[in-house]
């Protein structure tokens, strides 16, 4: 299946896949709500951003270049601004994802600490024969394992997709860009 995906893309002589982007003009690549910002600070159009991310995810670890075709000719300095703008925008997205990752690490750490506290309470109260303390012990054990499960689920399930997204954003940020 992977080869069929790769076959959909043109390749350079250096065996790099080409992600082709066609547009009337450079301005069409930017969000319509961000017209007053300078090129370096503009947000990219959501469709364009998603297309790049999906393309890079699709080709996985294969080397690639991004090749632009514009109906209206563009000046060399504007092309350079577009290159810088793409790099800055995807660096910014990486920064946002790294903040999410840090927040998840913090939350997981808190859940682990809480989980161990509840399990410790359960073990301390576990040998007691009094009904109320036995109930508190069992409840603490359940709360501890739920808290520990949440921490482990975050580590095992949520971090991997975030890490993969960071890799994709980094690849786009550092991609080779050509204009035709």
N, C-alpha and C positions, 0 to 999 in steps of 0.2 A: 504494500500500500504506500509506503514511504516513497518508493521510486516513482509511482504514478503522480504523487504530489510534486516532486522535484521536476518531473517532465513538463509540468504546466508552465514552468518559468524558462525564459531565455537564459542563456549562459554566456559569460564573457570567455575570451580565450584562456583566461586564468582559472576557469571553472567556477567563477563566482556567479551565483544566481542574481538575476536582475529583477528588482521590484520596480515595475514601471508605474509612473504617476503621470497622468495626462490632465491638463487643465487649460482653460483659456488664458488665465493670467495668474501670477503669483498670489495676488490678493485673495483669490478664490480658496486658497488653502487655509485661510485664517477664519476664525469665528466672526460672524457678522456683528456680534455684540462688542467687538474689541477693535473697531476701526480707528479710534483715536490714539491708541498706543503705538509706540515705535515697534519696528519689526522684531527687535530683540525681546521685547516684553509681551508680544501678542500671544494669545492662546490659539493653538491650531484648531481648525474645524474638527468637530467630534467625529464625523465620518472619515476624514483623512487620518486622524489619530488612530481610530479603531482599525482602519484598513492596514496601516503600517504594523500595528501590534499583532493583528491576526496573521498577516503575511509572515512576520518574523517567527511567530509561534509555529506556524505551519511548516516552515523550512527548517526549524529546529537549529541544529548546530552547523548547518551548511553556511559557508561564507557567502555574503551577498553585498550588493550595492543598490543604492536607491537612484533611479534615473528619472529625471523630470523632462517632460515634453510640454511646452507651452505654445498655444496658438499665437498669442501676441509675443513678439520677441522681448526678452528681458535683458537688462544691462548687467554687466559683469559684477558691479558693486552690489546690485540688488540680489544677484545669485549668492554672493558671499553672505549677505545679510540673512538670506533664507537658510543657508547652511548653519550659521550661528544661531539663528532662531530655533531651528529644529534641535540642535544640541542643547541649548538653554532650556527649551520646553521639556525635553525628555530628562534632562538633569533635574529639573524641578519636580517632575512626576516621580523620579527615583527618591528625591528627598521626602516627598509625601508618603511614599510606601515605606521608607525606612522609619519614619515616625510611627506609622502603624505597627511595624515590627517591634519597635522599642516599647510601644504601649502594650503589645501582647506579651512581651517578655516580662514587663512589670506586673501585669495582671496574673500571669502564670506563676510568678514568684510569690505573689500574695496568696493565691489559691493553694500553693504547696505549703506555705507556712500555716495557713488556717487549717488545712487538712491534717498536718502533723499534730497541731494543737488538739484538734478534736479526737484524733486517734489516741493521742497520749491520755487525754481525759478519759476516754473509754477504757483504756487499759488500766488506768489507776482505779477507776470505779468498778471495774469488771468483776472482782471477787466479792463484792458486797452483796449480801442477801436481801437487803431492804428493797422493797418494790420500787419506790421512787428513785433510789440510786441506781438500781438495775435498769430501769426505764431510761434514765439519763445516760447511762453507759451505752446502751444499745443505740439510742438516738445520736449520741456523739460519734459512735463508730460509723453509722450511716452517713452523717454529715461530713465526717472526715474523708470517707471514701468518695463521696460525691464531689467534694472539693478537689481531691487529688485527681479524680477522673477528668474534671474540667481542665485542670492544668495540663494533664497528659494529652487530652484531646486537642487543646490549643497547640501544643508543641508538635504533635504528630500529624494533625490534620490541617491546621490553618497556616503554619509556618512554611510548609513546602510550596504551596501555591504562591505565597507572597515572595518567597525566595526566587521562584521561577519567573515571576513577573518582574522582579528587580533585574534579573539577567536579561530579559527581553528589552526592557527600557534602556539598559546600559548598552546593549548591542545597537539599538537604534540611535542612541545619543552619539555613539562613536562610529557610525556607519560612514562608508565612503559615499559621497553624493556627486552625481554627474548631471549635466544639463545638455539637452539636445534640442 
